[in-house]
Amino acid sequence: MRSVRIVQIHDVRSRRSADDFPRTEHLAYKIAEVATDPVAVEPETTEMLLNRIIDNAAVSAAAVLRRPVTVARQQAQAHRTRRGARVFGVGGCYAAEWAAWANGVAVRELDFHDTFLAAEYSHPGDNIPPLVAVAQQLGVRGADLIRGLATAYEIQIDLARGMCLHENKIDHVAHLGPSVVAGIGTMLRLDTETIYHAIGQALHLTTSTRQSRKGAISSWKAFAPAHAGKVAIEAVDRAMRGEGSPAPIWEGEDGVIAWLLGGPDRTYRVPLPAPGEPKRAILDSYTKEHSAEYQSQAPIDLARRLRERLSGLEGGLDQIATIVLHTSRHTHVVIGTGSGDPQKFDPDASRETLDHSLPYIFAVALQDGSWHHERSYAPERAHRPDTVELWHKIATVEDPEWTRRYHSTDPADKAFGARAEVTLKSGEVIVDELAVADAHPLGARPFERKQYIEKFAELADGTVEPFEQQRFLYTVDNLADLRAGSLGELNVSVDPRVLDKAPVIPSGIFR
């Protein structure tokens, strides 16, 4: 039984330049204080951090031959250095910020790693590549990497709890720059002032619009968090050399809240751990069994369950007239028909667009009874006439109760699911609902270490040799005991013959 989480709620609002607002009251300073609090990492948190390192490696292996990942890898390989960080799949050492860039794209490309949803969306596993890269370049111990990752997860999740970005069309990676900085600060045992200035720089440079997740979604969706991690590393480097930052970055008269978020009249309430409180926010996050936007995880499992009932009908799925998915506002407007995006019904849409189309995802899961990170998005799959027909019969609507549960702070009540109302051509209505995905901690088949290893084995099959898989898993198991200079062992090697199958990329500026 986990102990009660003790937090301090910080009211964060815009301030005039003439206000008496001491630096120690700035949110960036409060976060820096959390980063420098030398509290021990609890065993349960460490265990979950190791699970997420395995999870990131799994999805990176599955994405290693995709075009955006190949582009990022080649850019990183143009920045080779004598003593640096590792790039997933290949040998050699590279500048830490570029290794973080390449590995961040590999982790994010398939939209298949961990998630936390509250006032804002987040993928806290995006913190792992930049922290590992810095740790490898500077010869950090495994125990210090774990400490840093616990902080990074804590800060990103706490910002997501208290500060909504998307309502002002700001992309969620604006929470990632500060969390990476905080994690690096903990890992390197930097002082509060240095971390404070690096947070300000990182936030200032990673605040961008949500257009990367709207309409025709491009590969930049994968690049965006990697860019935030790269920028955060560079911000820490400058701050360590004594450079300052725009301040107060959130609260300033011309700062983020005043002009990019809720404006001068808006107050955000951000929870941070009280002094001496362990950083355990990672335990409130969850990974994905299916390669699709998190709010589609439970609907995929619901579709699989409904398929068993509907397939027994005479005429099967052809008897469906309409499907209405009652769900939260977030799900309705981001991946549902409330988005108003016609691209979500376009068979020629990009993979990135289709994995943000709940009507498409529900149709395919209902027909196939399964979900696959490649086959479910294949062009021939999206163009199947019976799929297109079913796809266009599906709509979403906001249900206030699902919206309330989405925002609930009670883990037993919080939900990201939907109620499906399937109307048959006969007029009969079949109703079923699912609150959380099967893989969720409260789901039918919660992910534990066994499931993370199985996911890694499945996604690495044919890309990473079995012996290399076992070597990597052994390294992860023993991460807390790895000595300084040993973290290069966290890199996973891929047979060069596999990498030879990657797409041919035109040359750019970096050679």
Steps between C-alpha positions, in 0.01 A plus 500: 500500500654830392528777759302822463669747267585827680503798267508876515265683264657803337272771360664624182381814323627792298677783687573859403866595474443753779367234739707384796545142387819344636685242297442233764125521424540439125368162383833434330675546833251276681564228241876547539460453875321169440785396271761573766309327782723194573216264587561130426321324214258238627535139374157504333595812306833350398326186376263701283783713361675182389177382337479824303862474382409157362182644347693775322746248359212286376331777302836627372578156361166490321560847352867471410444473122236769472589811304491766777711276725749444218524874436561578867755218532696625198499855637637374831766290328631818340594620850743230605726572796773320687309490826125528466167323509361204309242491222246219500605214274846618396850513644716801571468807720314816407431841651246452778244747365500328160481151651203620705346636179536172311389279787211731585363469148535121512308485828222731384452394137241226550304671780544180698660589836376632830244772568352716771175690447355768729451872434758448223626204297852366541733217405743501794713228342626777271722602792705181481704559178646840597585393855663177383699690236639750752571219745695309235701803390594604854557151641217514754426206733187294449362600841525870409322440169215339692484802734486735203230305323283496812520880508432540129189282517385684812529846349342422165206321663451775758497767230249290306282476810487874555549687175294442186681595179276369225206726583724782377629288209848463651665161448556278803879489446507840676489296823779272378781756476475594870463138613811390309695787651382411851593135446846586371544739793425222749716251316802733486438640850486857371412791726153657514603820323647318200194279460272805535666682210510188281127446556427855387707459184354160416139612540564818303634298207258206496164675508336431164152464355297180482482510121740204501204292632222653292361432152750321276747390767858467379813330632569811710275342764789260565769766470334752737583332834848407377556865418387599851747254653783630282420861588487413871849348490636811333322719756662313789840533336460879470370535855795297633726755328327781691240621249165629625146470365181696431337538841250442636437280198148381589383796707662797327296790364600389150548137599342169408182529708427860401529453124502130413273343763204629701598865518550745789178395675569125502642314801640147463537269799810282462564221754863427589639257760548650845861517625621152585216336307606215266448559129250232405288660225611237247275253682197698381599467134427207268638346184333381181417153381400643162686736269249786495413817690437413865134599504438230240649221717179417689284540186724249318446249780128584498485440125670164540243403761206624292625306199432176682134602541449655158672230298239252620221695333362379171675723251767593755641851498310580178190535719641812667317821412684743729739504794508788744783514753408700810823622654687788662538841346873443458446183303217651296689811389850354464450161332125500441254673271497804728836595350331599175794348308389342170844336484386262774278331237751505213643159396800686357576672831841457660560238767538783749150621408341156513635431847312814605175387335280309744239415231771332289657323797168372631397373155822304444505358854138395464567324171832339593457436871860614544735792448845501341749787479559441127222289348220709652633812328601349166365694199323191369337458842375859508363470144298182551147585378326329793727686743432838338126427510505407871740784582251758371224356718690588818471828690593628845307723739601658827343348810530718814546196722795373296648853506461509879672164535780609267581785740440306822789503747388167647699224325213255550259737323724656235424356157586545133245270344167520321151359473422357158143507371477278194177537307425212264306528176219315676472784752646297785753688712795322661678687778831430670761713675852479635654751741870415476717302262574137580869590553421784743593438868127458571429313176430137423866418426724762667850537360770378735864408433398182319282693253769764440750226416249329272436829320875548455547147368212538254604839366872418488448168321685498169679825587699426817674165541370287794839511675505880474147516637603299804816707552295820497242363745779389734648851487164655585451260792834610642479869414510620861839332544662615175819695564594833350582461132294182454171643374594449136382146565143631495531540124347225287693382196325417174651278233641730227329280241168603654593868491594462132127462433430852625373747240754695296508858625629798296801673653456823693719757669647262756738244351 
